[in-house]
Amino acid sequence: MPRKPNYRFERIERERQKAEKKAARAAARAERKTAASAAEESADVSGKSDTARDDSGLGDSDSVQD
Protein backbone atom coordinates (compact mmCIF):
# COMPACT_ATOMS: atom_id res chain seq x y z
CA MET A 1 0.00 0.00 0.00
CA PRO A 2 1.49 3.37 -0.98
CA ARG A 3 2.26 5.94 1.64
CA LYS A 4 0.04 8.93 2.24
CA PRO A 5 1.60 12.01 0.58
CA ASN A 6 2.75 14.81 2.82
CA TYR A 7 2.68 17.70 0.38
CA ARG A 8 3.53 20.36 2.95
CA PHE A 9 6.69 18.56 4.09
CA GLU A 10 7.80 17.88 0.52
CA ARG A 11 7.30 21.53 -0.43
CA ILE A 12 9.25 22.70 2.62
CA GLU A 13 12.10 20.30 1.78
CA ARG A 14 12.23 21.53 -1.83
CA GLU A 15 12.33 25.14 -0.64
CA ARG A 16 15.06 24.34 1.89
CA GLN A 17 17.19 22.62 -0.75
CA LYS A 18 16.65 25.52 -3.13
CA ALA A 19 17.70 28.00 -0.41
CA GLU A 20 20.85 25.98 0.35
CA LYS A 21 21.76 25.88 -3.34
CA LYS A 22 21.15 29.61 -3.68
CA ALA A 23 23.30 30.34 -0.61
CA ALA A 24 26.12 28.16 -1.93
CA ARG A 25 26.02 29.97 -5.28
CA ALA A 26 26.05 33.35 -3.55
CA ALA A 27 29.02 32.30 -1.41
CA ALA A 28 30.92 31.09 -4.47
CA ARG A 29 30.11 34.32 -6.30
CA ALA A 30 31.31 36.40 -3.35
CA GLU A 31 34.50 34.33 -3.10
CA ARG A 32 35.22 34.80 -6.81
CA LYS A 33 34.59 38.52 -6.46
CA THR A 34 37.00 38.87 -3.53
CA ALA A 35 39.60 36.73 -5.30
CA ALA A 36 39.26 38.84 -8.44
CA SER A 37 39.54 42.09 -6.52
CA ALA A 38 42.56 40.76 -4.62
CA ALA A 39 44.20 39.71 -7.87
CA GLU A 40 43.40 43.08 -9.40
CA GLU A 41 44.82 44.84 -6.36
CA SER A 42 48.05 42.85 -6.53
CA ALA A 43 48.25 43.52 -10.28
CA ASP A 44 47.81 47.24 -9.62
CA VAL A 45 50.57 47.24 -7.03
CA SER A 46 52.97 45.20 -9.14
CA GLY A 47 51.89 47.03 -12.29
CA LYS A 48 52.86 50.40 -10.87
CA SER A 49 56.33 49.22 -9.94
CA ASP A 50 56.79 47.40 -13.28
CA THR A 51 55.78 50.51 -15.18
CA ALA A 52 58.38 52.56 -13.35
CA ARG A 53 61.08 50.02 -14.25
CA ASP A 54 59.99 49.87 -17.90
CA ASP A 55 60.04 53.67 -18.28
CA SER A 56 63.62 53.92 -17.02
CA GLY A 57 64.87 51.40 -19.61
CA LEU A 58 63.24 52.93 -22.69
CA GLY A 59 66.18 55.11 -23.73
CA ASP A 60 68.75 52.31 -23.78
CA SER A 61 70.30 50.53 -26.75
CA ASP A 62 66.89 49.62 -28.20
CA SER A 63 66.45 53.09 -29.67
CA VAL A 64 70.01 53.54 -30.98
CA GLN A 65 70.11 54.04 -34.75
CA ASP A 66 73.25 53.38 -36.77
N, CA, C and O atoms as a Maestro MAE file, in Angstrom:
{
 s_m_m2io_version
 :::
 2.0.0
}

f_m_ct {
 s_m_title
 :::
 protein
 m_atom[264] {
  # First column is atom index #
  i_m_mmod_type
  r_m_x_coord
  r_m_y_coord
  r_m_z_coord
  i_m_residue_number
  s_m_chain_name
  s_m_pdb_residue_name
  s_m_pdb_atom_name
  i_m_atomic_number
  :::
  1 25 0.838 -1.177 0.000 1 A "MET " " N  " 7
  2 3 0.000 0.000 0.000 1 A "MET " " CA " 6
  3 2 0.893 1.254 0.000 1 A "MET " " C  " 6
  4 15 1.794 1.372 0.830 1 A "MET " " O  " 8
  5 25 0.649 2.166 -0.907 2 A "PRO " " N  " 7
  6 3 1.487 3.370 -0.975 2 A "PRO " " CA " 6
  7 2 1.289 4.271 0.241 2 A "PRO " " C  " 6
  8 15 0.250 4.266 0.902 2 A "PRO " " O  " 8
  9 25 2.318 5.028 0.493 3 A "ARG " " N  " 7
  10 3 2.256 5.940 1.645 3 A "ARG " " CA " 6
  11 2 1.363 7.125 1.333 3 A "ARG " " C  " 6
  12 15 1.130 7.468 0.174 3 A "ARG " " O  " 8
  13 25 0.878 7.732 2.380 4 A "LYS " " N  " 7
  14 3 0.041 8.928 2.240 4 A "LYS " " CA " 6
  15 2 0.959 10.120 1.952 4 A "LYS " " C  " 6
  16 15 1.907 10.341 2.705 4 A "LYS " " O  " 8
  17 25 0.716 10.881 0.910 5 A "PRO " " N  " 7
  18 3 1.603 12.008 0.576 5 A "PRO " " CA " 6
  19 2 1.511 13.130 1.616 5 A "PRO " " C  " 6
  20 15 0.439 13.462 2.123 5 A "PRO " " O  " 8
  21 25 2.665 13.684 1.901 6 A "ASN " " N  " 7
  22 3 2.747 14.808 2.822 6 A "ASN " " CA " 6
  23 2 3.243 16.006 1.998 6 A "ASN " " C  " 6
  24 15 4.431 16.328 1.996 6 A "ASN " " O  " 8
  25 25 2.324 16.639 1.316 7 A "TYR " " N  " 7
  26 3 2.677 17.703 0.378 7 A "TYR " " CA " 6
  27 2 3.374 18.873 1.057 7 A "TYR " " C  " 6
  28 15 4.305 19.453 0.498 7 A "TYR " " O  " 8
  29 25 2.936 19.217 2.238 8 A "ARG " " N  " 7
  30 3 3.532 20.361 2.948 8 A "ARG " " CA " 6
  31 2 5.005 20.107 3.247 8 A "ARG " " C  " 6
  32 15 5.854 20.965 3.007 8 A "ARG " " O  " 8
  33 25 5.303 18.907 3.780 9 A "PHE " " N  " 7
  34 3 6.686 18.558 4.091 9 A "PHE " " CA " 6
  35 2 7.546 18.545 2.837 9 A "PHE " " C  " 6
  36 15 8.660 19.070 2.840 9 A "PHE " " O  " 8
  37 25 7.040 17.952 1.774 10 A "GLU " " N  " 7
  38 3 7.796 17.876 0.523 10 A "GLU " " CA " 6
  39 2 8.080 19.268 -0.031 10 A "GLU " " C  " 6
  40 15 9.178 19.530 -0.523 10 A "GLU " " O  " 8
  41 25 7.101 20.155 0.046 11 A "ARG " " N  " 7
  42 3 7.303 21.528 -0.428 11 A "ARG " " CA " 6
  43 2 8.347 22.239 0.417 11 A "ARG " " C  " 6
  44 15 9.208 22.939 -0.116 11 A "ARG " " O  " 8
  45 25 8.276 22.064 1.722 12 A "ILE " " N  " 7
  46 3 9.254 22.698 2.618 12 A "ILE " " CA " 6
  47 2 10.659 22.180 2.335 12 A "ILE " " C  " 6
  48 15 11.616 22.954 2.337 12 A "ILE " " O  " 8
  49 25 10.790 20.879 2.092 13 A "GLU " " N  " 7
  50 3 12.102 20.298 1.776 13 A "GLU " " CA " 6
  51 2 12.645 20.844 0.454 13 A "GLU " " C  " 6
  52 15 13.831 21.157 0.352 13 A "GLU " " O  " 8
  53 25 11.787 20.958 -0.551 14 A "ARG " " N  " 7
  54 3 12.227 21.527 -1.833 14 A "ARG " " CA " 6
  55 2 12.694 22.965 -1.650 14 A "ARG " " C  " 6
  56 15 13.720 23.359 -2.204 14 A "ARG " " O  " 8
  57 25 11.951 23.750 -0.880 15 A "GLU " " N  " 7
  58 3 12.332 25.144 -0.642 15 A "GLU " " CA " 6
  59 2 13.633 25.245 0.140 15 A "GLU " " C  " 6
  60 15 14.457 26.121 -0.123 15 A "GLU " " O  " 8
  61 25 13.818 24.334 1.111 16 A "ARG " " N  " 7
  62 3 15.057 24.337 1.893 16 A "ARG " " CA " 6
  63 2 16.251 24.008 1.008 16 A "ARG " " C  " 6
  64 15 17.289 24.665 1.089 16 A "ARG " " O  " 8
  65 25 16.105 22.988 0.159 17 A "GLN " " N  " 7
  66 3 17.188 22.620 -0.754 17 A "GLN " " CA " 6
  67 2 17.494 23.745 -1.734 17 A "GLN " " C  " 6
  68 15 18.656 24.001 -2.051 17 A "GLN " " O  " 8
  69 25 16.471 24.402 -2.202 18 A "LYS " " N  " 7
  70 3 16.652 25.520 -3.127 18 A "LYS " " CA " 6
  71 2 17.389 26.667 -2.436 18 A "LYS " " C  " 6
  72 15 18.261 27.297 -3.034 18 A "LYS " " O  " 8
  73 25 17.035 26.938 -1.170 19 A "ALA " " N  " 7
  74 3 17.697 28.001 -0.411 19 A "ALA " " CA " 6
  75 2 19.163 27.665 -0.155 19 A "ALA " " C  " 6
  76 15 20.023 28.542 -0.230 19 A "ALA " " O  " 8
  77 25 19.454 26.395 0.147 20 A "GLU " " N  " 7
  78 3 20.845 25.977 0.349 20 A "GLU " " CA " 6
  79 2 21.658 26.155 -0.924 20 A "GLU " " C  " 6
  80 15 22.788 26.642 -0.885 20 A "GLU " " O  " 8
  81 25 21.082 25.760 -2.048 21 A "LYS " " N  " 7
  82 3 21.761 25.880 -3.336 21 A "LYS " " CA " 6
  83 2 22.017 27.347 -3.674 21 A "LYS " " C  " 6
  84 15 23.089 27.706 -4.161 21 A "LYS " " O  " 8
  85 25 21.023 28.182 -3.408 22 A "LYS " " N  " 7
  86 3 21.153 29.609 -3.676 22 A "LYS " " CA " 6
  87 2 22.232 30.233 -2.794 22 A "LYS " " C  " 6
  88 15 23.006 31.072 -3.256 22 A "LYS " " O  " 8
  89 25 22.286 29.824 -1.522 23 A "ALA " " N  " 7
  90 3 23.300 30.345 -0.606 23 A "ALA " " CA " 6
  91 2 24.696 29.900 -1.029 23 A "ALA " " C  " 6
  92 15 25.647 30.678 -0.949 23 A "ALA " " O  " 8
  93 25 24.821 28.662 -1.476 24 A "ALA " " N  " 7
  94 3 26.120 28.162 -1.935 24 A "ALA " " CA " 6
  95 2 26.584 28.928 -3.169 24 A "ALA " " C  " 6
  96 15 27.761 29.268 -3.287 24 A "ALA " " O  " 8
  97 25 25.666 29.197 -4.080 25 A "ARG " " N  " 7
  98 3 26.024 29.971 -5.277 25 A "ARG " " CA " 6
  99 2 26.440 31.392 -4.906 25 A "ARG " " C  " 6
  100 15 27.399 31.930 -5.460 25 A "ARG " " O  " 8
  101 25 25.718 31.988 -3.974 26 A "ALA " " N  " 7
  102 3 26.052 33.352 -3.549 26 A "ALA " " CA " 6
  103 2 27.418 33.383 -2.875 26 A "ALA " " C  " 6
  104 15 28.193 34.317 -3.083 26 A "ALA " " O  " 8
  105 25 27.715 32.371 -2.069 27 A "ALA " " N  " 7
  106 3 29.018 32.302 -1.410 27 A "ALA " " CA " 6
  107 2 30.133 32.136 -2.437 27 A "ALA " " C  " 6
  108 15 31.179 32.776 -2.329 27 A "ALA " " O  " 8
  109 25 29.914 31.286 -3.425 28 A "ALA " " N  " 7
  110 3 30.920 31.086 -4.471 28 A "ALA " " CA " 6
  111 2 31.124 32.362 -5.270 28 A "ALA " " C  " 6
  112 15 32.252 32.712 -5.618 28 A "ALA " " O  " 8
  113 25 30.027 33.058 -5.562 29 A "ARG " " N  " 7
  114 3 30.110 34.319 -6.303 29 A "ARG " " CA " 6
  115 2 30.892 35.362 -5.501 29 A "ARG " " C  " 6
  116 15 31.729 36.080 -6.048 29 A "ARG " " O  " 8
  117 25 30.610 35.435 -4.206 30 A "ALA " " N  " 7
  118 3 31.309 36.400 -3.348 30 A "ALA " " CA " 6
  119 2 32.788 36.050 -3.251 30 A "ALA " " C  " 6
  120 15 33.638 36.940 -3.242 30 A "ALA " " O  " 8
  121 25 33.101 34.755 -3.177 31 A "GLU " " N  " 7
  122 3 34.497 34.328 -3.104 31 A "GLU " " CA " 6
  123 2 35.240 34.672 -4.385 31 A "GLU " " C  " 6
  124 15 36.378 35.139 -4.343 31 A "GLU " " O  " 8
  125 25 34.593 34.440 -5.531 32 A "ARG " " N  " 7
  126 3 35.222 34.798 -6.808 32 A "ARG " " CA " 6
  127 2 35.444 36.297 -6.901 32 A "ARG " " C  " 6
  128 15 36.469 36.752 -7.408 32 A "ARG " " O  " 8
  129 25 34.473 37.066 -6.405 33 A "LYS " " N  " 7
  130 3 34.590 38.519 -6.461 33 A "LYS " " CA " 6
  131 2 35.747 38.997 -5.600 33 A "LYS " " C  " 6
  132 15 36.509 39.865 -6.026 33 A "LYS " " O  " 8
  133 25 35.895 38.450 -4.395 34 A "THR " " N  " 7
  134 3 36.997 38.865 -3.528 34 A "THR " " CA " 6
  135 2 38.333 38.409 -4.102 34 A "THR " " C  " 6
  136 15 39.326 39.131 -4.013 34 A "THR " " O  " 8
  137 25 38.363 37.216 -4.690 35 A "ALA " " N  " 7
  138 3 39.601 36.733 -5.304 35 A "ALA " " CA " 6
  139 2 39.977 37.600 -6.497 35 A "ALA " " C  " 6
  140 15 41.152 37.907 -6.700 35 A "ALA " " O  " 8
  141 25 38.989 37.993 -7.284 36 A "ALA " " N  " 7
  142 3 39.262 38.840 -8.441 36 A "ALA " " CA " 6
  143 2 39.741 40.219 -8.013 36 A "ALA " " C  " 6
  144 15 40.660 40.776 -8.613 36 A "ALA " " O  " 8
  145 25 39.121 40.770 -6.980 37 A "SER " " N  " 7
  146 3 39.538 42.089 -6.517 37 A "SER " " CA " 6
  147 2 40.919 42.026 -5.885 37 A "SER " " C  " 6
  148 15 41.700 42.969 -6.011 37 A "SER " " O  " 8
  149 25 41.233 40.920 -5.204 38 A "ALA " " N  " 7
  150 3 42.564 40.764 -4.620 38 A "ALA " " CA " 6
  151 2 43.610 40.620 -5.717 38 A "ALA " " C  " 6
  152 15 44.702 41.180 -5.617 38 A "ALA " " O  " 8
  153 25 43.278 39.876 -6.757 39 A "ALA " " N  " 7
  154 3 44.201 39.712 -7.873 39 A "ALA " " CA " 6
  155 2 44.395 41.040 -8.602 39 A "ALA " " C  " 6
  156 15 45.504 41.375 -9.017 39 A "ALA " " O  " 8
  157 25 43.314 41.784 -8.752 40 A "GLU " " N  " 7
  158 3 43.398 43.084 -9.404 40 A "GLU " " CA " 6
  159 2 44.236 44.046 -8.574 40 A "GLU " " C  " 6
  160 15 45.023 44.824 -9.111 40 A "GLU " " O  " 8
  161 25 44.058 43.984 -7.258 41 A "GLU " " N  " 7
  162 3 44.823 44.844 -6.360 41 A "GLU " " CA " 6
  163 2 46.302 44.518 -6.452 41 A "GLU " " C  " 6
  164 15 47.130 45.425 -6.532 41 A "GLU " " O  " 8
  165 25 46.649 43.229 -6.443 42 A "SER " " N  " 7
  166 3 48.051 42.846 -6.525 42 A "SER " " CA " 6
  167 2 48.618 43.215 -7.896 42 A "SER " " C  " 6
  168 15 49.790 43.579 -8.003 42 A "SER " " O  " 8
  169 25 47.794 43.124 -8.943 43 A "ALA " " N  " 7
  170 3 48.249 43.517 -10.279 43 A "ALA " " CA " 6
  171 2 48.483 45.025 -10.326 43 A "ALA " " C  " 6
  172 15 49.430 45.484 -10.964 43 A "ALA " " O  " 8
  173 25 47.632 45.793 -9.659 44 A "ASP " " N  " 7
  174 3 47.810 47.236 -9.622 44 A "ASP " " CA " 6
  175 2 49.101 47.603 -8.903 44 A "ASP " " C  " 6
  176 15 49.842 48.473 -9.360 44 A "ASP " " O  " 8
  177 25 49.369 46.953 -7.797 45 A "VAL " " N  " 7
  178 3 50.570 47.244 -7.027 45 A "VAL " " CA " 6
  179 2 51.801 46.846 -7.819 45 A "VAL " " C  " 6
  180 15 52.742 47.633 -7.925 45 A "VAL " " O  " 8
  181 25 51.820 45.645 -8.376 46 A "SER " " N  " 7
  182 3 52.975 45.200 -9.143 46 A "SER " " CA " 6
  183 2 53.049 45.948 -10.477 46 A "SER " " C  " 6
  184 15 54.142 46.187 -10.991 46 A "SER " " O  " 8
  185 25 51.921 46.309 -11.027 47 A "GLY " " N  " 7
  186 3 51.886 47.026 -12.291 47 A "GLY " " CA " 6
  187 2 52.500 48.402 -12.180 47 A "GLY " " C  " 6
  188 15 53.173 48.856 -13.105 47 A "GLY " " O  " 8
  189 25 52.280 49.071 -11.066 48 A "LYS " " N  " 7
  190 3 52.859 50.395 -10.872 48 A "LYS " " CA " 6
  191 2 54.377 50.314 -10.786 48 A "LYS " " C  " 6
  192 15 55.076 51.134 -11.381 48 A "LYS " " O  " 8
  193 25 54.889 49.340 -10.056 49 A "SER " " N  " 7
  194 3 56.334 49.220 -9.937 49 A "SER " " CA " 6
  195 2 56.958 48.749 -11.248 49 A "SER " " C  " 6
  196 15 58.054 49.191 -11.593 49 A "SER " " O  " 8
  197 25 56.282 47.854 -11.996 50 A "ASP " " N  " 7
  198 3 56.790 47.398 -13.280 50 A "ASP " " CA " 6
  199 2 56.831 48.540 -14.294 50 A "ASP " " C  " 6
  200 15 57.763 48.635 -15.092 50 A "ASP " " O  " 8
  201 25 55.837 49.389 -14.261 51 A "THR " " N  " 7
  202 3 55.780 50.512 -15.181 51 A "THR " " CA " 6
  203 2 56.957 51.447 -14.937 51 A "THR " " C  " 6
  204 15 57.563 51.951 -15.884 51 A "THR " " O  " 8
  205 25 57.277 51.677 -13.678 52 A "ALA " " N  " 7
  206 3 58.385 52.556 -13.348 52 A "ALA " " CA " 6
  207 2 59.689 51.967 -13.872 52 A "ALA " " C  " 6
  208 15 60.539 52.702 -14.374 52 A "ALA " " O  " 8
  209 25 59.858 50.652 -13.763 53 A "ARG " " N  " 7
  210 3 61.083 50.019 -14.252 53 A "ARG " " CA " 6
  211 2 61.134 50.068 -15.775 53 A "ARG " " C  " 6
  212 15 62.201 50.295 -16.346 53 A "ARG " " O  " 8
  213 25 60.005 49.861 -16.437 54 A "ASP " " N  " 7
  214 3 59.986 49.873 -17.896 54 A "ASP " " CA " 6
  215 2 60.303 51.266 -18.442 54 A "ASP " " C  " 6
  216 15 61.006 51.384 -19.446 54 A "ASP " " O  " 8
  217 25 59.803 52.313 -17.804 55 A "ASP " " N  " 7
  218 3 60.043 53.671 -18.278 55 A "ASP " " CA " 6
  219 2 61.518 54.036 -18.193 55 A "ASP " " C  " 6
  220 15 62.021 54.752 -19.059 55 A "ASP " " O  " 8
  221 25 62.222 53.562 -17.172 56 A "SER " " N  " 7
  222 3 63.623 53.921 -17.022 56 A "SER " " CA " 6
  223 2 64.490 53.246 -18.082 56 A "SER " " C  " 6
  224 15 65.568 53.753 -18.392 56 A "SER " " O  " 8
  225 25 64.054 52.118 -18.647 57 A "GLY " " N  " 7
  226 3 64.865 51.400 -19.612 57 A "GLY " " CA " 6
  227 2 64.535 51.722 -21.055 57 A "GLY " " C  " 6
  228 15 65.101 51.099 -21.954 57 A "GLY " " O  " 8
  229 25 63.654 52.655 -21.315 58 A "LEU " " N  " 7
  230 3 63.241 52.934 -22.687 58 A "LEU " " CA " 6
  231 2 64.335 53.590 -23.521 58 A "LEU " " C  " 6
  232 15 64.393 53.343 -24.726 58 A "LEU " " O  " 8
  233 25 65.187 54.397 -22.955 59 A "GLY " " N  " 7
  234 3 66.183 55.108 -23.726 59 A "GLY " " CA " 6
  235 2 67.472 54.365 -23.901 59 A "GLY " " C  " 6
  236 15 68.476 54.980 -24.259 59 A "GLY " " O  " 8
  237 25 67.503 53.084 -23.670 60 A "ASP " " N  " 7
  238 3 68.751 52.307 -23.776 60 A "ASP " " CA " 6
  239 2 69.059 51.951 -25.223 60 A "ASP " " C  " 6
  240 15 68.615 52.646 -26.138 60 A "ASP " " O  " 8
  241 25 69.791 50.909 -25.437 61 A "SER " " N  " 7
  242 3 70.304 50.525 -26.748 61 A "SER " " CA " 6
  243 2 69.210 50.148 -27.742 61 A "SER " " C  " 6
  244 15 69.491 50.016 -28.934 61 A "SER " " O  " 8
  245 25 67.972 49.970 -27.284 62 A "ASP " " N  " 7
  246 3 66.889 49.621 -28.205 62 A "ASP " " CA " 6
  247 2 66.618 50.743 -29.204 62 A "ASP " " C  " 6
  248 15 66.242 50.471 -30.345 62 A "ASP " " O  " 8
  249 25 66.798 51.978 -28.802 63 A "SER " " N  " 7
  250 3 66.453 53.085 -29.674 63 A "SER " " CA " 6
  251 2 67.662 53.666 -30.414 63 A "SER " " C  " 6
  252 15 67.533 54.692 -31.082 63 A "SER " " O  " 8
  253 25 68.814 53.042 -30.308 64 A "VAL " " N  " 7
  254 3 70.015 53.541 -30.978 64 A "VAL " " CA " 6
  255 2 69.941 53.225 -32.469 64 A "VAL " " C  " 6
  256 15 69.720 52.076 -32.853 64 A "VAL " " O  " 8
  257 25 70.126 54.242 -33.306 65 A "GLN " " N  " 7
  258 3 70.111 54.040 -34.754 65 A "GLN " " CA " 6
  259 2 71.518 54.206 -35.292 65 A "GLN " " C  " 6
  260 15 72.248 55.113 -34.894 65 A "GLN " " O  " 8
  261 25 71.891 53.318 -36.205 66 A "ASP " " N  " 7
  262 3 73.246 53.377 -36.768 66 A "ASP " " CA " 6
  263 2 73.316 54.197 -38.015 66 A "ASP " " C  " 6
  264 15 74.389 54.339 -38.602 66 A "ASP " " O  " 8
  :::
 }
 m_bond[263] {
  # First column is bond index #
  i_m_from
  i_m_to
  i_m_order
  :::
  1 1 2 1
  2 2 3 1
  3 3 4 2
  4 3 5 1
  5 5 6 1
  6 6 7 1
  7 7 8 2
  8 7 9 1
  9 9 10 1
  10 10 11 1
  11 11 12 2
  12 11 13 1
  13 13 14 1
  14 14 15 1
  15 15 16 2
  16 15 17 1
  17 17 18 1
  18 18 19 1
  19 19 20 2
  20 19 21 1
  21 21 22 1
  22 22 23 1
  23 23 24 2
  24 23 25 1
  25 25 26 1
  26 26 27 1
  27 27 28 2
  28 27 29 1
  29 29 30 1
  30 30 31 1
  31 31 32 2
  32 31 33 1
  33 33 34 1
  34 34 35 1
  35 35 36 2
  36 35 37 1
  37 37 38 1
  38 38 39 1
  39 39 40 2
  40 39 41 1
  41 41 42 1
  42 42 43 1
  43 43 44 2
  44 43 45 1
  45 45 46 1
  46 46 47 1
  47 47 48 2
  48 47 49 1
  49 49 50 1
  50 50 51 1
  51 51 52 2
  52 51 53 1
  53 53 54 1
  54 54 55 1
  55 55 56 2
  56 55 57 1
  57 57 58 1
  58 58 59 1
  59 59 60 2
  60 59 61 1
  61 61 62 1
  62 62 63 1
  63 63 64 2
  64 63 65 1
  65 65 66 1
  66 66 67 1
  67 67 68 2
  68 67 69 1
  69 69 70 1
  70 70 71 1
  71 71 72 2
  72 71 73 1
  73 73 74 1
  74 74 75 1
  75 75 76 2
  76 75 77 1
  77 77 78 1
  78 78 79 1
  79 79 80 2
  80 79 81 1
  81 81 82 1
  82 82 83 1
  83 83 84 2
  84 83 85 1
  85 85 86 1
  86 86 87 1
  87 87 88 2
  88 87 89 1
  89 89 90 1
  90 90 91 1
  91 91 92 2
  92 91 93 1
  93 93 94 1
  94 94 95 1
  95 95 96 2
  96 95 97 1
  97 97 98 1
  98 98 99 1
  99 99 100 2
  100 99 101 1
  101 101 102 1
  102 102 103 1
  103 103 104 2
  104 103 105 1
  105 105 106 1
  106 106 107 1
  107 107 108 2
  108 107 109 1
  109 109 110 1
  110 110 111 1
  111 111 112 2
  112 111 113 1
  113 113 114 1
  114 114 115 1
  115 115 116 2
  116 115 117 1
  117 117 118 1
  118 118 119 1
  119 119 120 2
  120 119 121 1
  121 121 122 1
  122 122 123 1
  123 123 124 2
  124 123 125 1
  125 125 126 1
  126 126 127 1
  127 127 128 2
  128 127 129 1
  129 129 130 1
  130 130 131 1
  131 131 132 2
  132 131 133 1
  133 133 134 1
  134 134 135 1
  135 135 136 2
  136 135 137 1
  137 137 138 1
  138 138 139 1
  139 139 140 2
  140 139 141 1
  141 141 142 1
  142 142 143 1
  143 143 144 2
  144 143 145 1
  145 145 146 1
  146 146 147 1
  147 147 148 2
  148 147 149 1
  149 149 150 1
  150 150 151 1
  151 151 152 2
  152 151 153 1
  153 153 154 1
  154 154 155 1
  155 155 156 2
  156 155 157 1
  157 157 158 1
  158 158 159 1
  159 159 160 2
  160 159 161 1
  161 161 162 1
  162 162 163 1
  163 163 164 2
  164 163 165 1
  165 165 166 1
  166 166 167 1
  167 167 168 2
  168 167 169 1
  169 169 170 1
  170 170 171 1
  171 171 172 2
  172 171 173 1
  173 173 174 1
  174 174 175 1
  175 175 176 2
  176 175 177 1
  177 177 178 1
  178 178 179 1
  179 179 180 2
  180 179 181 1
  181 181 182 1
  182 182 183 1
  183 183 184 2
  184 183 185 1
  185 185 186 1
  186 186 187 1
  187 187 188 2
  188 187 189 1
  189 189 190 1
  190 190 191 1
  191 191 192 2
  192 191 193 1
  193 193 194 1
  194 194 195 1
  195 195 196 2
  196 195 197 1
  197 197 198 1
  198 198 199 1
  199 199 200 2
  200 199 201 1
  201 201 202 1
  202 202 203 1
  203 203 204 2
  204 203 205 1
  205 205 206 1
  206 206 207 1
  207 207 208 2
  208 207 209 1
  209 209 210 1
  210 210 211 1
  211 211 212 2
  212 211 213 1
  213 213 214 1
  214 214 215 1
  215 215 216 2
  216 215 217 1
  217 217 218 1
  218 218 219 1
  219 219 220 2
  220 219 221 1
  221 221 222 1
  222 222 223 1
  223 223 224 2
  224 223 225 1
  225 225 226 1
  226 226 227 1
  227 227 228 2
  228 227 229 1
  229 229 230 1
  230 230 231 1
  231 231 232 2
  232 231 233 1
  233 233 234 1
  234 234 235 1
  235 235 236 2
  236 235 237 1
  237 237 238 1
  238 238 239 1
  239 239 240 2
  240 239 241 1
  241 241 242 1
  242 242 243 1
  243 243 244 2
  244 243 245 1
  245 245 246 1
  246 246 247 1
  247 247 248 2
  248 247 249 1
  249 249 250 1
  250 250 251 1
  251 251 252 2
  252 251 253 1
  253 253 254 1
  254 254 255 1
  255 255 256 2
  256 255 257 1
  257 257 258 1
  258 258 259 1
  259 259 260 2
  260 259 261 1
  261 261 262 1
  262 262 263 1
  263 263 264 2
  :::
 }
}
